[in-house]
């Protein structure tokens, strides 16, 4: 029987999905099982399908790691802070009726983004993480009001819709990420 390799692209995907410390052992074990067990037992097509299933089983763990390690939340907070700052500055410059309340909303968005970024950076302070989680309820409430007004309004404000959706995702990621923050030997992990 001709020995074949696992599909190259699946092998590359596997290496991407695994943490650096697991790459050699897990990929080596799968490679060995593919060649020595599955290929003779299942044939080439079914062995390749088995290998694909094994590789794809690592996708949920990688998605969870990317979302809950805080990298996505940091980027999102930076973007919502910029959007809130831009929105507040436009309200101050244009001075439409009710602009003061809009400036307060923009300041809340920027403040919550800054608080969340600080809690991610200095997560050994539990009170900071708790404030960030409580503040996420405020931006979730603001996002709900903005969504309702935008969807039910006379004309669709696309930028408000995007900011509201970003705030919802930020609130959810904040609540999911903050309790998972680990503290080791008094230093941020």
N, C-alpha and C positions, 0 to 999 in steps of 0.2 A: 504494500500500500504506500502510495506517495505521501510523504509528510508535508502538510501544508501549514502555513502560519495562520494565526488569527487575523482577521481583517485589520489592515494597517490603520485606517481611520478610527476604528473602534478602540484600538490599542492606544492611539493618541488621546482620544476622549477619556479613556480610563486614567491615563497619567494626569490629565488635567483635573479630573474629578477627585483624585486622591490627594490627601495631604502629603507633603514631602517625605515625612517619616514612614508612610505606608506604601509609597510607590513601588519600591523594589520588592517587598515581600508579597503584597497582594497581587501585583501584576505577574510576578513570578509564579505564584501558586495557581492563578487562573490559567496562565500559559501552560504550565505543566499538566493541569487537569484537562485542558482542551486537547493537548497533543496525545497524552498517554491514556486518557479515559474516554472522553466524549467523542473524539474523532473516530476511533475504531468502533465505538458502541453505536453512534448515531449516524455516521456518515458525514460528508463534508457540509451539506446544506443545513442539516439539523444541528450540527455542532456549531456552525457559525451563528445560527439563531439562538442557541443556548448561550454562546459567548456574548451576543448582543444583549440578551436579557440580564446577564450578570453585570455587564457594564452599565446598563441603564438603571440597575438597582441602586447605584451610587448617586444618581441625580438628585433625589430628594434631600439627602444628607448634605450635598454641596450647596443646594439652594438655601437650606436652613443655615448653614455656616456663613454664607455670604450675607444673608439678610440679618442674622442675629449677632454677628460679630461687631456690628456698628458701622461698618464702612458705608453701606447704603444709607443709613440714617444720617451719618455725617454729611454726605453729599446732599441729601434731601434738605437737611437743616440749612446748609449753606445757600441752597437755591431759594428756599422759602424766606430766609432772611433778606436776600437780595430783592425778591419780589415784594416783600412787605416794606422794605426801605424805599423801593421805587414807588410803590403805591402811596406811601405816606408823603414822599417828596412831591409827587404830582398833586396830591390833595392840598398841600400847603401852598404850592405855586398857583394852582388854579382857583382855589377858594370857592368851590361850588357850595350851594346851600347844604348845611350839615357836615361840612368838611372836618369840623373838630372831632366828631364821633368817628369819622373815617380814619383820622390820624391816630386816635386811640386804638382802633382795630389794627392798624398797621404796626403801631408800637407793640401791641400784644403779640403779633406774629413774630416780629423781630426779637422781642424779649424771650419768647418761648424757644425760638431756634437757638439763641445764645445760651439759654439755660440748659437746653438739651445737649448742646455741644460741650458745655462745661461739665455736665454730669457724665458724659462719655469720657472726657479727658481725666477728670478727677473722681472716678467712680468709687473710690474707697470711702467717700463721704456719703453715707446712706441718706442723710437728710437732703442732699442735693439731688440724688436719684429720686427720692420721694416727691420733691417739689416738681421735678421734670415730669413725673408720671401724673401728678395732679394737674399740672399745666396742660398736659395733653388733652384733658377733658375740656378745657377752655377752648383750645383751637379746634377740637372736634365740634364743639357747639357752634363756633364761628363758621366753620366750614359748612355745617348743616344749614345755617341761616343763609349763607351765600349761595349754596346750591338751590335752595328753595326759591330764593329771589331771582336767581338767574334762569332757572328752568321755567318758573311761573311768570316771568317778566314779559314785557312787550317785545323786547329784542334780546337775543342771546349774547351775553358778554363772554366771549371765548376765554379771555385771559382770567376772568374771575372764576370761570369753571375749572380751568387748569390749576389755579392756585388752590381752590377749594379741594380738588381731588388730591393735590400734593399734601395739603394739610391733613387730610384724612389718613393718607398712607403714613405720614410722619407721626401722627398720634398713635396709630396701631403699632408701628415699629418701635416707638418709644415704650409703650406698655409691654411689648414682647421682649425688648432688649434690656431694659434697665434691671429687672430682677435677675437676669443671667450674668450681670457684671460680676466678675470674680475678683476677690481681693486676696493677694498672697504676700505674706511677710510684711504687711503694712505698706506695700507699694501697689500701684495700679498694674493690673495684669494685662 
